[in-house]
Amino acid sequence: MCGMPQPPPVRSSRTTSTRPDASMSLLTNVMDHSLDDGYAEAAARKAAENGGLPKTLRARLGLASGLVLAALIVTVGAAQARVAAPVVAKERQELIDRIDQGTDAADELQDSVDRLRDDVGARQREALKQTGGGGRADLVGLLAGATAVHGPGVKLVVDDAEEADGGGSGNPRETTGFADTGRIRDRDMQRVVNGLWQSGAEAVSINGQRLTALSAIRAAGDAILVDNRPLVPPYTVLAVGDGRQLSSGFKDSADGLYLEALKESYGIRYTLSVQDDVRLPAAPSLIVRTAKSNTENSEKGTS
């Protein structure tokens, strides 16, 4: 029996899938291995040394370490300051004690100088009395400021303006060059003192500082110096003489009118009062340089 012819069996064949870019092997190698092997190895080694931590975490750890270090430095500094505080306090107290000791020593020396000055003055007066010039010597010492004096006179208190920072419309200080016209200046005190001398004062002092023919009223910044000693306002000027005559004469003098102009224009404050008894100390800086006896003057034909 003849059958129908059978078709040959279908044989399956294994096909190998290929990449679309198989023909571009060079470009594929470059893309797959963009990082050189040496660089890759170095990056892997660095990551291993850092423990494989991310950069953000490493940055936070670095910041925390910096804060800990700063806190440690502050703590150590505070501890050192606490330890050094007693030492500083001790040194400060020692310095204060030295200043107090120096002040006490200066006061003792000043007292000794005053005692010696009084002794010298007494010996001078005694020697002059023996030559017949005792009364004249007392008068000369009084006028020169070498001896203390008291008697009737006036008291003039001069002070800065309440707000010593403004200008004015007057002219008394137009050429002084001072911007702060509400303050008493050395030239103002010079005019006040000269006005009192001109009005008949026999002796004058400012804040207890006796003025003599050798006295100087100067300025050092905003401070007024009398014989190189600084004074602070208010300035109390005492003058010995006929109180009523001194008061009226000073008010009518050019210097008294100048002080009144300062008061009206710049707010300078002052009060002038007549006193029954004012006391002025002796000037501490006067010394006798020359002395001549009546006998010597008679021999030379001088009076």
Contacts in CASP RR format, 6 or more apart in sequence:
PFRMAT RR
TARGET T0000
AUTHOR 0000-0000-0000
METHOD contacts of the structure
MODEL  1
MCGMPQPPPVRSSRTTSTRPDASMSLLTNVMDHSLDDGYAEAAARKAAEN
GGLPKTLRARLGLASGLVLAALIVTVGAAQARVAAPVVAKERQELIDRID
QGTDAADELQDSVDRLRDDVGARQREALKQTGGGGRADLVGLLAGATAVH
GPGVKLVVDDAEEADGGGSGNPRETTGFADTGRIRDRDMQRVVNGLWQSG
AEAVSINGQRLTALSAIRAAGDAILVDNRPLVPPYTVLAVGDGRQLSSGF
KDSADGLYLEALKESYGIRYTLSVQDDVRLPAAPSLIVRTAKSNTENSEK
GTS
19 28 0 8 1.000
21 27 0 8 1.000
21 28 0 8 1.000
35 43 0 8 1.000
50 58 0 8 1.000
53 61 0 8 1.000
113 284 0 8 1.000
114 284 0 8 1.000
117 282 0 8 1.000
117 284 0 8 1.000
121 146 0 8 1.000
124 137 0 8 1.000
124 288 0 8 1.000
124 291 0 8 1.000
125 134 0 8 1.000
125 137 0 8 1.000
125 138 0 8 1.000
128 134 0 8 1.000
128 135 0 8 1.000
128 136 0 8 1.000
128 137 0 8 1.000
129 135 0 8 1.000
131 293 0 8 1.000
131 294 0 8 1.000
131 295 0 8 1.000
132 294 0 8 1.000
133 294 0 8 1.000
138 147 0 8 1.000
140 146 0 8 1.000
141 147 0 8 1.000
142 149 0 8 1.000
142 202 0 8 1.000
142 203 0 8 1.000
143 202 0 8 1.000
143 203 0 8 1.000
144 212 0 8 1.000
144 213 0 8 1.000
144 283 0 8 1.000
144 286 0 8 1.000
145 203 0 8 1.000
145 210 0 8 1.000
145 212 0 8 1.000
145 282 0 8 1.000
145 283 0 8 1.000
145 286 0 8 1.000
146 282 0 8 1.000
146 283 0 8 1.000
146 286 0 8 1.000
147 282 0 8 1.000
148 279 0 8 1.000
148 280 0 8 1.000
148 281 0 8 1.000
148 282 0 8 1.000
149 202 0 8 1.000
149 203 0 8 1.000
149 240 0 8 1.000
149 279 0 8 1.000
149 280 0 8 1.000
150 240 0 8 1.000
150 277 0 8 1.000
150 278 0 8 1.000
150 279 0 8 1.000
150 280 0 8 1.000
151 240 0 8 1.000
151 241 0 8 1.000
151 276 0 8 1.000
151 277 0 8 1.000
151 278 0 8 1.000
151 279 0 8 1.000
152 240 0 8 1.000
152 241 0 8 1.000
152 242 0 8 1.000
152 243 0 8 1.000
152 274 0 8 1.000
152 275 0 8 1.000
152 276 0 8 1.000
152 277 0 8 1.000
152 278 0 8 1.000
153 201 0 8 1.000
153 238 0 8 1.000
153 239 0 8 1.000
153 240 0 8 1.000
153 241 0 8 1.000
153 242 0 8 1.000
153 243 0 8 1.000
153 246 0 8 1.000
153 274 0 8 1.000
153 275 0 8 1.000
153 278 0 8 1.000
154 196 0 8 1.000
154 238 0 8 1.000
154 239 0 8 1.000
154 241 0 8 1.000
154 243 0 8 1.000
154 246 0 8 1.000
154 247 0 8 1.000
154 250 0 8 1.000
154 272 0 8 1.000
154 273 0 8 1.000
154 274 0 8 1.000
154 275 0 8 1.000
154 278 0 8 1.000
155 236 0 8 1.000
155 237 0 8 1.000
155 238 0 8 1.000
155 272 0 8 1.000
155 273 0 8 1.000
155 275 0 8 1.000
155 278 0 8 1.000
156 192 0 8 1.000
156 196 0 8 1.000
156 236 0 8 1.000
156 237 0 8 1.000
156 238 0 8 1.000
156 239 0 8 1.000
156 250 0 8 1.000
156 270 0 8 1.000
156 271 0 8 1.000
156 272 0 8 1.000
157 234 0 8 1.000
157 235 0 8 1.000
157 236 0 8 1.000
157 237 0 8 1.000
157 270 0 8 1.000
157 271 0 8 1.000
158 184 0 8 1.000
158 188 0 8 1.000
158 189 0 8 1.000
158 192 0 8 1.000
158 233 0 8 1.000
158 234 0 8 1.000
158 235 0 8 1.000
158 237 0 8 1.000
158 259 0 8 1.000
158 268 0 8 1.000
158 269 0 8 1.000
158 270 0 8 1.000
159 184 0 8 1.000
159 233 0 8 1.000
159 234 0 8 1.000
159 235 0 8 1.000
159 268 0 8 1.000
159 269 0 8 1.000
159 270 0 8 1.000
160 182 0 8 1.000
160 183 0 8 1.000
160 184 0 8 1.000
160 233 0 8 1.000
160 234 0 8 1.000
160 268 0 8 1.000
160 269 0 8 1.000
161 182 0 8 1.000
161 183 0 8 1.000
161 266 0 8 1.000
161 267 0 8 1.000
161 268 0 8 1.000
161 269 0 8 1.000
162 267 0 8 1.000
162 269 0 8 1.000
163 182 0 8 1.000
164 180 0 8 1.000
164 182 0 8 1.000
164 183 0 8 1.000
165 180 0 8 1.000
165 182 0 8 1.000
166 180 0 8 1.000
166 181 0 8 1.000
166 182 0 8 1.000
166 266 0 8 1.000
167 181 0 8 1.000
167 182 0 8 1.000
167 266 0 8 1.000
168 181 0 8 1.000
168 265 0 8 1.000
168 266 0 8 1.000
169 265 0 8 1.000
170 261 0 8 1.000
170 265 0 8 1.000
170 266 0 8 1.000
171 261 0 8 1.000
172 258 0 8 1.000
172 261 0 8 1.000
172 262 0 8 1.000
172 265 0 8 1.000
173 181 0 8 1.000
173 185 0 8 1.000
173 262 0 8 1.000
173 266 0 8 1.000
176 185 0 8 1.000
176 187 0 8 1.000
178 185 0 8 1.000
180 222 0 8 1.000
181 265 0 8 1.000
181 266 0 8 1.000
182 266 0 8 1.000
182 267 0 8 1.000
182 268 0 8 1.000
183 222 0 8 1.000
184 224 0 8 1.000
184 233 0 8 1.000
184 235 0 8 1.000
184 268 0 8 1.000
185 219 0 8 1.000
185 224 0 8 1.000
186 217 0 8 1.000
186 218 0 8 1.000
186 219 0 8 1.000
186 224 0 8 1.000
186 225 0 8 1.000
188 258 0 8 1.000
188 259 0 8 1.000
188 262 0 8 1.000
188 268 0 8 1.000
189 206 0 8 1.000
189 217 0 8 1.000
189 224 0 8 1.000
189 235 0 8 1.000
189 237 0 8 1.000
190 217 0 8 1.000
191 255 0 8 1.000
191 256 0 8 1.000
191 258 0 8 1.000
191 259 0 8 1.000
192 237 0 8 1.000
192 255 0 8 1.000
192 256 0 8 1.000
192 259 0 8 1.000
193 204 0 8 1.000
193 206 0 8 1.000
193 211 0 8 1.000
193 217 0 8 1.000
193 237 0 8 1.000
194 255 0 8 1.000
195 250 0 8 1.000
195 253 0 8 1.000
195 254 0 8 1.000
195 255 0 8 1.000
195 256 0 8 1.000
196 204 0 8 1.000
196 237 0 8 1.000
196 239 0 8 1.000
196 246 0 8 1.000
196 250 0 8 1.000
197 204 0 8 1.000
198 253 0 8 1.000
198 255 0 8 1.000
199 245 0 8 1.000
199 246 0 8 1.000
199 249 0 8 1.000
199 250 0 8 1.000
199 253 0 8 1.000
200 241 0 8 1.000
200 242 0 8 1.000
200 245 0 8 1.000
200 246 0 8 1.000
201 239 0 8 1.000
201 240 0 8 1.000
201 241 0 8 1.000
201 246 0 8 1.000
202 239 0 8 1.000
202 240 0 8 1.000
202 241 0 8 1.000
203 210 0 8 1.000
203 211 0 8 1.000
203 239 0 8 1.000
203 240 0 8 1.000
203 241 0 8 1.000
203 280 0 8 1.000
204 210 0 8 1.000
204 211 0 8 1.000
204 237 0 8 1.000
204 238 0 8 1.000
204 239 0 8 1.000
204 240 0 8 1.000
204 280 0 8 1.000
205 211 0 8 1.000
205 237 0 8 1.000
205 238 0 8 1.000
205 280 0 8 1.000
205 281 0 8 1.000
206 217 0 8 1.000
206 226 0 8 1.000
206 231 0 8 1.000
206 235 0 8 1.000
206 236 0 8 1.000
206 237 0 8 1.000
207 226 0 8 1.000
207 231 0 8 1.000
207 232 0 8 1.000
207 235 0 8 1.000
207 236 0 8 1.000
208 236 0 8 1.000
208 238 0 8 1.000
208 280 0 8 1.000
208 281 0 8 1.000
209 226 0 8 1.000
209 227 0 8 1.000
209 229 0 8 1.000
209 231 0 8 1.000
210 280 0 8 1.000
210 281 0 8 1.000
210 282 0 8 1.000
210 283 0 8 1.000
211 226 0 8 1.000
211 283 0 8 1.000
212 283 0 8 1.000
212 285 0 8 1.000
212 286 0 8 1.000
214 285 0 8 1.000
214 286 0 8 1.000
215 226 0 8 1.000
215 227 0 8 1.000
215 283 0 8 1.000
216 225 0 8 1.000
216 226 0 8 1.000
216 227 0 8 1.000
216 228 0 8 1.000
217 224 0 8 1.000
217 225 0 8 1.000
217 226 0 8 1.000
218 224 0 8 1.000
218 225 0 8 1.000
218 228 0 8 1.000
219 225 0 8 1.000
220 230 0 8 1.000
223 230 0 8 1.000
223 231 0 8 1.000
223 232 0 8 1.000
224 230 0 8 1.000
224 231 0 8 1.000
224 235 0 8 1.000
225 231 0 8 1.000
227 285 0 8 1.000
234 269 0 8 1.000
238 275 0 8 1.000
238 278 0 8 1.000
238 279 0 8 1.000
238 280 0 8 1.000
239 246 0 8 1.000
239 278 0 8 1.000
240 278 0 8 1.000
240 280 0 8 1.000
243 274 0 8 1.000
243 275 0 8 1.000
244 274 0 8 1.000
246 274 0 8 1.000
247 272 0 8 1.000
247 273 0 8 1.000
247 274 0 8 1.000
250 256 0 8 1.000
250 272 0 8 1.000
251 260 0 8 1.000
251 272 0 8 1.000
259 268 0 8 1.000
259 270 0 8 1.000
262 268 0 8 1.000
263 269 0 8 1.000
263 270 0 8 1.000
297 303 0 8 1.000
END
